[in-house]
Amino acid sequence: MTKSIVLTVCDELDIPPEEFFGPRRSRDLTNARLVAVQRLHAAGFSYKAAARLIKRRYSTVMYLLRPEYRAQRVEYYRRYNAAKRSAVSEVQA
């Protein structure tokens, strides 16, 4: 059943399973993974189990399914990059 959910998504979106499970992160692959994770979670799979099935990390599933987690991560990296830019500009000055 689990593989059938993922393979059904691949068939519906015309994405080869090799690409779905591969390392690329293009928009169409990310959207396909999102749909698959949503269906797996709706079928009763935990975040961790869904991550294993799509061969991704737990944090990837959290990022896809929980908007508040995504917002938290985005804010963290904005602050991180701002601090990094400010440190570089201080060294150059």
N, C-alpha and C positions, 0 to 999 in steps of 0.2 A: 504494500500500500504506500509506503513512504517513497519508494523509488517511482511509483506510478504518479504521485503528486508532482515530483520534480520533473519527470519526463513529460507529463502532460503540459506543464508550463513551457517546457522547451518546444514541444510540438506546436502549441498554440501561438507562441511568439516567434516561431521559425528560427530557433537558436540551437545549433548543434550542442549536444551534451558536453563534448570536449571543451567547447568555449565556455559553457556555463560553469564548469568546474575548474576552468583554467585561471591563470593569474590576472588576466586583463580586467580593467575596471571601467570600460566604456559605459556610456549612459544606457544603451539597450541591455547590456548584461546586468548592470546594477538594477535596472527596473525589473528584469526577469527574476533576479534573486529576491527582490522585495516581494514580488507576487508569490513566489514559492514559499518564502518564510511566512508570509501572511496566511497562506493556506495551511502550512504545517502547524502553525500556532493555533489556527481555528480548529484543526483536527485534534488538538489536545497535546501537541508536542511542547516540551519546555524550550526555553531559549537555547539552552545548552545542547539539547538533542537536535534542534533545528540547525544549529551551527555545525554540528558534526555531519549532518546529512548533506549540507551544501558545501562542505569542506572549507568552512570559514571559521573565524574566531568568534567566541561568545560576544565580544564587544561589537563586532560587525552586526550581529543580529540585534543587539540592544540599540545600536545606532539606527537601524532600519525601522524598528518597531516602536521605539519610544521617543517621541519628539522632544520631551524634556531632557533626555540624555543627549540627544543631538545638539540641542541648544547649549547645554553645559559644555560639551566638547568644543563647539565652535567658539564660544566665549573664551575658553581656556587658550586655544590656539591664537586667537586674536591678541590676547594679552601677551602671550609668549612671543609672538612675532613683533609686537610693538616694543617690548623690552629689548629684544635682539637688535632691532633697528636703532633704538636709542643708544645702545652700547656701542654699536659700530660707528654712529655719528660722533660720539664722544671721543672715540679713539682717533678718528680722522681729524678732529678739530685741534 
